[in-house]
Amino acid sequence: MSTNNPIIDVMQARHSVRRYDGQTEIKRSELERLLKTAFLAPTALNLQPIRALVVTSPELRQKLTTATGNTSQLTTASAVVLFVNDRENQDDTQPFQPGQKTPTQAHTDIGALDAGLVAMQFMLLAKDAGYDTNPMTGFDHLAFSQILNLDINRYQPLLLVSIGVAAQPGQPAKHKTLQQIVAFR
């Protein structure tokens, strides 16, 4: 479902949420729709190295809290999406399988930018569909890999996004003024 709001309204309405209602279940088909559209984001050289692992299992999300500082976002959200850089990025390889070769440093560095583009589109699409989100980078990437049984040579965890319905509305963050962050020449 989409609200069909102008994109600027969606962007201004999206705020990070720390606690979700814990009751809302988002259908897999809805998550797939949001992710399919989010993955239309541009990637460097159109390499498309980003993969998403959607975790809906309450038990698994509870285990993951040990690697995030026990944040309530993981346990109260409808799902969390882990965006990773697939350092191999083979078209014919199924996602989240063991690696076959050694990644290059350039591929690893570009992945963080690409993940941000995909994740931001996901968060905006989620807001337009009536859901709230919160991006998280402050988690133990190695512990996540171990808990989720990911090949650490192939997959580089980059960003975690919780999604659900907020228990309390997210609050706008204090942003720097345009004069503090933009210059014209």
Residue, then its C-alpha position, 0 to 999 in steps of 0.5 A: m500500500s502506498t500513500n501516494n504522498p509527494i516524495i518531499d512529504v515522505m522525506q520530511a515525515r520519516h524519523s528514526v523510531r526506537r520502539y515499535d508496537g510489537q504487534t504489527e506483522i508485515k506480510r512477506s509479500e509487502l516486504e518483498r515489494l518494498l525491497k524490490t523497489a528499494f533495490l532499483a537504487p543506483t550502485a557504483l558501475n551498476l555492480q549491484p553488490i548489496r544483499a538483504l537478509v530479512v529477519t522476522s523470527p522473534e527468537l533470532r532477533q532476540k539473539l541478535t540483541t546481544a550484538t547491538g547493545n540490547t536495543s528494543q528496536l530488534t525485539t519490538a520491530s516487525a522485522v529487521v533487514l541486514f544490508v550486506n556487501d556481497r564481496e563476490n557478487q556473482d550473478d549465478t551464486q545464491p545469496f548467503q552461501p559460502g564464498q568462492k574467491t577473495p574480494t578486492q578492497a575496491h569492491t569492499d569500499i564501494g559497498a558501503l555507499d551502495a548499501g546506503l542508497v538501497a537502505m535509504q530508498f527502503m526507508l522512504l518506501a516503508k514510510d510511504a507504505g505507513y511503516d516506520t524505520n530506524p537505521m543502525t550501524g552501531f552493532d557488532h558486525l562479526a557477532f551478527s555474522q556468527i549468529l546468522n551463520l554468514d561467510i565472513n569472507r564473502y559478506q560484509p554487514l553494513l547497515l541494519v534497518s528495523i521496520g514496523v509501526a512506531a509505539q510513539p512517533g519518531q522525533p525529528a533530529k536536530h539538523k545543521t543549517l544549510q549554511q553549515i553544510v553547503a557552499f556554492r562557488 
